[in-house]
Amino acid sequence: MGLAGSRPGAFGRWAVGLLGVLLIGIGGRCLAAEPDPYAVLLWLAGALVLHDAVLAPLVFAAGLLLAVLPARPVVRGALISGAALTLITLPLLLRPGAPPNPSALPLPYARNLLLSLAAVAAAAALLALITRARRHRARPTAEAAPRRPAGGPPGPGTPGA
């Protein structure tokens, strides 16, 4: 029994774990080279609190509400995509004036976010309709099921035969 163990997928887990440790080391080195590492640590602590106190309970509540929807996977994917788009755009929406990063172009971010969210919603609605139509077409109808005459003996292929 070597480093990877004998279970299937053990090598992959070890490889991903070692990659994670390597990336943590790189992050620590970059943090140490930062002129003000405490500001970065404060930002990371704030992100952790925001995630655990706000985002995780919201995702849990949304999951409970989504449990009753017939197109649950499609809606879940749309919500995840919309949340990712919003989180990426949020810093540019909340900071007024010129962007601090010269690579961030001065664009109408609010309008573009709304257009992107509308595209995600339209794609999700279309996918939900396609999924519903496929399920409806694949479902056998009552007319296609073999029937037996009332009071008569069961025929071949019918329950009770």
Secondary structure, 3 states (H helix, E strand, C coil): CCCCCCCCCHHHHHHHHHHHHHHHHHHHHHHHHCCCHHHHHHHHHHHHHHHHHHHHHHHHHHHHHHCCCCCHHHHHHHHHHHHHHHHHHHHHHHCCCCCCCCCCCCCCHHHHHHHHHHHHHHHHHHHHHHHHHHHHHHCCCCCCCCCCCCCCCCCCCCCCC
